[in-house]
């Protein structure tokens, strides 16, 4: 989601659970002073804050809680990775012990729980930050329904590793969970070869489309977005646009996601994308 109007306050769909992660991609304005991210027990300004994350530009990153109107003991990190005028990527992973924060691929801090997870229901952003993309993601089973169905403006986010002995893997957007169901978008990287893409309709493969410059390498990590556009599935790998596969099956029929083959998927999930980010 593109968050142009701050402050932003919204319920966390389904509540907060261990194993989830909040993904944020944004930019710190050149004139920024500070911003904050709050995991709260409700949407009112009087509700408790389980985790207050507060980067202060050219200073520390402060972290705290607010319980019954009283701030707890502040914890902080002096090596602040948020810089004026620079983009950032951030994960807050919900662990049994606390909120584990990663910024630009490096672990920053783990803030231990002070309020039980089941009480945390709301997410709040405020201050000097432009959030281009945000959402909660979690590990998916290899065949799973797409909650709420597939819609334009969504993006599948994947973070994974290609094993050193990998041959190929595939990602399929399908019309159902059965092996006989149609495949709207079949994405198939073949190691040391091309990335093949196709559809399967009524048991018949369509015309294959492919990219010869394969960004997936044996033994290497990757980050991938598949953005659902009006024209098709727009794929980005490691920050670069790879291909747009045009729709052959209408989006409202696509209900299931499937991974298979030689890939280790560490994080995956659907994120709502702001129009300003993927053009």
N, C-alpha and C positions, 0 to 999 in steps of 0.2 A: 504494500500500500504506500502511496506517496503521502507523506505527512507534511503538508505545507503550512497548515494552520495549527500552531501549538498555543496553549497546551492541548495534549491529546489524552483522553481518558476513555478506556474501553474495557468491557468484560473479557476475560480469558475464556474462550469457548471450551466448555467441558471441564474447566478448572485446571489447576496446576498439578502436575504429577511428576514423580521421579522418572528420568529418562527423556523428558522433553528438553528442548533447547529453544531459546529465543534468538532468532537470527536478525541482525541489523546491518544494513549497509547504508552509509550516509557520508555527509561532508560537514566538517567544522567550518563555519564562516570565518572569513579573515578578521572580522571584528569581534569574534566570540569572546565572552567572559567565562561562562560556565553553562553546563546543561545537566539534566538529571533524568534518570530512569527509575521508576518506583514500582515495585511489586506490592500491591495493597490488598487489604481485606474488604474493600468496597470502593464505590465511586465518589463518596463524599470527601470533602477536604478534612473532615474530622476522623476519617477511618484510619486504622493502624497501617503502618508501612513495614512490611516484613524485610524488604531489602531496598535501601536507598543508595543509588550509585550516582556519584556526583563528580565528574571530571571538571577541574578548575584549570583554565588555560594558563600555561607557564607556571603552574603550581602542581599540587598533588591531586590524586584521585581519592576523594573521601567516600567512605561507605558507613552506613549506620542503619538503625531501625527507629521507628517511632511507635511507642506503645502507650495507649491511654494518654496521648498528648505529650509524652515525655521522650526526648531523645535518649538513646542508649549510648554505650561507649563507642566512640568513633574509631574506625579502623581505616588505614590509608596506605597508599602506595606512592612513593615519591617519584618514581620513574614513570611519568605520565606519557602514554603512547598517543594521546590525542593532540594533534597539532593544528594551529590556526591555518585555514586554507587548504587542509589536506583531507582526502577521503579516508574512510576507515571501514573495516569489516569486523563485526563483533558477534560472538556467541556467548550466551549465558546458559550453561548446561545445568539442569536441575538434578543434583546428586543427593544421595541419602544424607550426606554430611552438610551440604549447603549449596550455595550458588557459585558455580565454578565459571569464572569469566576468562574468555580468550579474546584478544584483540590483535588483528592482523596476523593470525596464525600462531601467536605465542600466548601461553598461559599467563594471566596477569595476577589473579588472586582467587581464593575461595573464601567466601563470606559464610560463616556457619549459621545454620537456621536458629532464629530466635522466636519465630512464630510457626506453628505447624502448617505444612503445605496445604492441607485441606481447607484452611481458612483463607488462603490467598485466591482472590477472584478477579482482580483488576490490574491492568497495566496502564501506566501513566508516563508520558514523556513531556518535558518542558524545558525551556531555556534556549540557548543558542546552538541549535543543531538542525540540519536539514536531513531528514530520514527519507531516503529514496525507496527503500525496500525493507519490509519487516514481516515477521511471521513466526509462529511456533512450528517446529519440525520435530520429528521423532522417528526412530527406526521403524520401518514398515516390514511386515512379512513379505515374502517374495511374490505372493499373489494376494492382492487386497483390493476391496472396493474403494473407489474414490469418493470420499465423504462429500455428499451434496452434488456429486457429478462434476463433469468437466465444463468449464466456462471460459470464455475469452477474458484475458486479463490475469489468469492464474499462471503460475510457473511451477514446474517440478524442479526442486533443488536436490542435487545429489552430490555428496562428497564421498569419495571412495579411493580404492587402490587397485591397480591391475597387478595380479600376482606375477612373479618372475617367469612362471611356466605357463602363462595364459595363452590360449589359442584364440578365443572369441567370447563375447558375451552379448546379451541382448536386453533391450527394454521395449516392452510392448504396451501400447494403449489399446485396450480391448473393449468389446461390447458386452463381455460377461466373463465369468470365472472358469468356464469350461474350456477344455482344449479345442473344442469344436467351434467356439465363438469367433466372430470376425476380429481382425486386427486392423485398427484404423491407422496406426503408425508403428512400424517395426523398425527399431534402430539397432544396428548390428555392427559394432566395431570388430574387425578381424585384425589381429596383431600382425604387424609387419606387412599389412595389406591395406585395403580400402575400408571405409566405413560405408556399409550397405544399408539402404533404407527401402521399405516397401510397405504394401498392405496385403491383407489376406481377406478376401470377400467370397463367401459361400464356398470355402475350401480351395479357392484359386488365388495364387499369387498374382499381383499386378505387375506393372512395369517397374523394374528396379531403378532406383536413383542412387548415386554414390558420390563420395568425396575421396580423392586419392591421397590427399594430405591428411593422414590419420594422426590426430593429436594424442591418442591413447598409446602409452608406451609401457612395455613390460617393466614391472618393478616400481612404477611411478604413481604418485597420487594424482588425482584430478578433481576438479570442481566443475559442475555442469548445471546449466539451467536449460530447461525446455519451456519456452514461453508460448502460451496459447494465444495466437493472434487470429484475427478474422480471416487471414489468408492461409494460415497453416501453423505447423509446429516449428518454431524458430529456435534453433539449438545454438547455445553458446558453450564453449569448453575453455576453461582456464582464462576466462575474460574476453575471448575472441569469438566473434560470430562464425559458426561453422557452416550452417545450411538452413534453409527453410523448406520443409516438406509440405506441399500443399494438401489441403483436406481432400480425402476421398470418401470419407464417411462423416456424416453430420455429428457435431459435438455432443448433441443431446443423447446420442446413442452410446457414447463412450462412458463406461462405468467402472472399469477395472484397470489396475496397473499390475504389470508382471515383470520381474527381473529373472534372468537365468544365465548360466554360463560362468565364465572365469572372471569374477569380479567380487571384491569385498566392499560392500556398501556400508560406510560408517554412519552416515547421517542422510536422511531423506525425508522429504515432505513437500507439501504444496504451500506456496507463498502467494499472496496477492501482490501484483506488480504495479508500481506507479508508472504512468505514461511517460514521465520525464526520464525514466531510467533506460528502458529498452525501446529504442525508436525503430 
